[in-house]
Amino acid sequence: MKDFYKYLQALLVICLMTGMSTLSAQTQSDTLVVDWLNEAGTEVLQNSLFETIIADTNDTGDRLNHNRVYKLQASGFYYVTERITNEGWHLNIVGEEPDPNNSDSFAPVIQLNHREDNSRPGKLISAEGDLTIKNVTLLGMSTAGDYPYELYEMQGSNIRITFDNVTFEKAQWGFFGVYGADTDLFVTNSR
């Protein structure tokens, strides 16, 4: 009987270890790092955040992973020329923490950029589902120096909006607007 309990205990440990490694692998695949420089590292990519989010779907347009976290690289500049919209799914954007030992390292920056024809979208993010933005700097001024009104617009009803450790910079007018009914808005550890 003792051998049976030892066998059962060993089997339980193996199952737990296998389950933990599967959970760890699953958590890793939930995070998608968004590049901000080209492969040569010589040019800032235009619209990489928008394009990464748009491309993260299957052939029918469904999200590939409903738990996806879009990880922005520290000291990166993410210029957006098209409106990012999340209809009914959680958009989760998290910036990599800057290196505390490097005084040139900073939180990733998200900024509206003008298109080649000098036009731009009216909004940078239009949330129609839950939205989480953490560890980034959001600029309210476009790269051309104009100040669009409420670049970050929350349209969905019954959604949760979370800004955590976000620096809001350079807005002349309202930075974001919340228009959906019964929306929960949390702004923590931000400036």
N, C-alpha and C positions, 0 to 999 in steps of 0.2 A: 504494500500500500504506500510506503514511503517513496518507492521508486515512481509510482504513479503521480504523486504530488510534485516530486521534483520534475518529472516530465511535463506536467501541467504548468508548473511555474516557469520552466524554460520556454515552453510554447507561448505563454502569456508575454514574457519579455520579448521574444522574437516578434510577436504580433504588434506590441507597442512600438518597438523600434522601427518596424516596417511602416506602420501607420504614421509615425512621426516624420520619417523621411519622405513619405508621400505627401504629407501636409506641408513640409518644407518646400518640396519641389512645386507643389501647387501654388504656394504663396509666391515663390520666385516667378512663376509664369504669369502671375497676375500683374506684375510690374513690367511696363514697357518703357525703356529709356528712349527719350526723344532727342535726337541729335540736333545741334544748332550750327555746327560747322560742316562744310563739305568733307569728303573723304580725305582730301589732301590737307585739311585743316587750315586752308588759306582764305576761305570766304564764308561769310555768315549766310546760312540758308534762309530763304524767304518762305514763310508759311509752313515751316516744318511741323509745328504743333497742329495746325489745322489739318494738314495732309495726313499726319499720323492718325489723328482721330477719325477722319473720314475713311481711311483705308482699313481701319480695324473692324471690318464687317465681313460677312460671308457673301456668297453670290445672291442671296435673297435680300441683302441689306440689313440682316439682323446682326447685332453686336457679337463679335467673336467671344468676348469674355465680359460678362456683366459685372465682374469684380475688378475690372482693369484699373490700374493706377498708372497714369502717365507721369513718368519721372523726368523732371527737367534737370539738366546738369548745372552744377554750381558755376557761377561766373559766365553763364550763357545768356545770349540775347535771343529772344523768341519774338520775331516780327510777324505780325498777323495781318493779312490783307483781305481775308474773308471772314464772315461772321461764323463763329463756332456756336452750334445749337445742339442741345441734347434733349430730344423729345422722348420723355418717359423713361429715361435711364440715368444712372448716377454718373456724372462727370467728375472724376477725381484727379486733380492735378497737384502733384507734390514736388516741390523743389528739393534738390540735394542740399544738404547743409554745407555752407562754406567751410573751408579749412581754417580752423581758428589759429593755426600757426603760420598762415600766409596772409599778410595784410592786403594783398591784391585780390584775394578771393572774396566773392560776394554772392548773395542769393540770386538765382536766375531772375531775369527781367522779362516781363511780357509787355509788349507795346504794339499799338496799332501802327501799321505802315501803309503808305499810299501805294496804289498799283502803278504800273508803268504809265498808264494814261492820266495819272495824278488823281484818280477817283479813289474813294475808300468806302468801306462799309459804314453804315451808321452806328453799328454796335460791334464790339469785339466778342463778347459772349452774351448770348441770349439763352438763359437757363429756363427750360421747360420741364426739367426733371431735377432731382437733387444735385447739388453742386458743392464740392469741397475744393478749396484752394488753400494750400499750406506752403510755408517757407519760400515765398516768392516776393518779388517787388512788382506791383501793378502800376503802370504809368497811365495817367489820364490824359497825357498829351501825345499826339501822334508824332511820328518821326519828322513830319514836315513842320511841326511847331504849333499846330492848331489844337484847340481844346474841345473835342466833341462832348456833347452833353450825355451823361450817363452811359458811358461805354460798356458797362456791365449791367445788363438788364435782366431782372428776374420776372419772367412772365408766368411760370407755372403755378398752379394752385396746389395746396397741400404738399408742398415740397420743403426740403430742409436745405438751407444755404449756410455753409460754414467757411469763414475766413479765419485761418489760424496762422499766427506768425507771418502776417502779410504786411508789407510796407506799401502804403498808398501814397503815391507821389504825383505832383504836378497836375492837379486838376483845378480848373478855374470855376467850373460849375459843379453840379451834382456828380459824384463819382459813380454811384450805382443807384438803381431804382428798383423797388420791389412793388410789383403790380398784381401778383396772384393772391387770391384769397387764402387765408389760413396758412401762410408761409411762415416757417420758423427761420429766423436769421440769427446766427451766432458769429460775433466778431470777437476773437480772443487773442491775447498776446500780440496785438498788432499796433501799428503806429501810422 
